[in-house]
Amino acid sequence: MITTWNRLASFDPAVRLLMVNQLTINAAFFMLMPYLAFHLTDSVGVAVWAVGLILGARNLCQQGMFLVGAGLAERFGYKSAIMAGCGLRTIGFAALGFADSLVVLLLASALTGFAGALFNPAVRAYLAASAGERRVEAFALFNVFYQVGSLIGPLLGMALLAVDFTVVATVAAILFAALTVWQWRALPTTAPGAEDTDRETGRGVIAGIVDVFRNGRFLLIAVAMSGTYLLNFQVYLSIPLATQDAAVEVGLGADQGRYAVAFLFLVTALVTIVGQVRVAAWIKERWGADQALPAGAFIMATAFLPMLAAPTLIEAASGSESWVAALVAVTAPGALTVALLGLGTMVAYPFEMDTVVRLAGRRSVALHYGLYNTCSGAAIILGNLLVGAGLDVPSPEARSTVWLSLALVGAVCATATALIGRAGWYSPRPGPEPVVERRPV
């Protein structure tokens, strides 16, 4: 942790503010969202199908509007987009805590999603511009603060939920309102050290979008890495579900299953908090993106192999009265899986974010991040439909097929990124040679 704080202190105030910004965004988000479904069904009395619609509206608006949010960031500036996103999420979270109308809840959920589409690409583009040649270090730190927020958010939400969900929503909204004001006062309008943006040079957003879709190397990497986001999302979907089911099967009960899931989130965050800065520094000295991205994807692919041992461990624990055997059966496969997913992310993420900037040529950076997020969001949505269908089949064989399929996705991503590296496509395509005018002798 001392190394992390020393690295953070070496950056300018704008970068440090963006780190705290992301920690607070994640803390406020995870303070509220994990408990929203229970609030809507138990307190508001919303039907389960409507809860799915409300939650889906947020995800659809965020993943589907990234390119729009990035375009607005390019047009009006990164700071404006960050502030607008935090302001909209203030309104959306407050409404989710107090509204009881389906229409209002849908609008509030959609608003929170669009808010994320506004500030996510803008924050990354601003951070990349501010960090300059230290982008890999900056994104490594960014991932640490991201995970810290993800860790403390649910804990704060659980504590406040003991009072009332409206208190949770109010505190989350206040945090976003405070972020909006703080960034208005403290964040420079233009990222320190940034080169001319498209807005300043008179290039339109449409021209920037055309550039993004014509950037073949960027599109290849965006598609090749999109599967890794599906793998990472399983920390919130298949792995918790499998862990809860295992707790019930070995006789520990649903309550102990929830504690086991909380332990998995703790493992995910601690792995990143403790190791991210050191891992990124080690890799930066020895490798480049052409090695880091395939290595990260390969580690994520192997992460799901421990889950294949779960049925054997559950069977052994069910026939035993040992609580140690039951605890191992419930927690060990998931803990190993999330730890390996965290390690794979640590290896790839800083270099992945740096590659986006380099392939963008430092022009329309927010738009590149916006499309990158859109590709990863599409992979998550489509992949989760298939994962969910596999988990619905009540048999160990079907669940094993899910784990093997996810491992295969990771292997495909690792192979694709390795081939891209072998072709030398992690750097921008060389431009035409400058024409030198020769004067007659």
Secondary structure, DSSP 4 states (H G I P E B T S, - for coil): -HHHHHHHHTS-HHHHHHHHHHHHHHHHHHHHHHHHHHIIIIII---HHHHHHHHHHHHHHHHHTHHHHHHHHHHH-HHHHHHHHHHHHHHHHHHHHH---HHHHHHHHHHHHHHHHHHHHHHHHHHHHHHGGGHHHHHHHHHHHHHHHHHHHHHHHHHHHTT-HHHHHHHHHHHHHHHHHHHHHHS-SS-TT----HHHHT--HHHHHHHHHH-HHHHHHHHHHHHHHHHHHTTTTHHHHHHHHHHHHTT--HHHHHHHHHHHHHHHHHHHHHHHHHHHHHHHHH--HHHHHHHHHHHHHHTTSGGGGHHHHHHHHHT---HHHHHHHHHHHHHHHHHHHHHHHHHHHHHHHHHHHHHHTTSSHHHHHHHHHHHHHHHHHHHHHHHHHHHHS-SHHHHHHHHHHHHHHHHHHHHHHHHHHHTTTTSPPPPPPPPPPPPP-
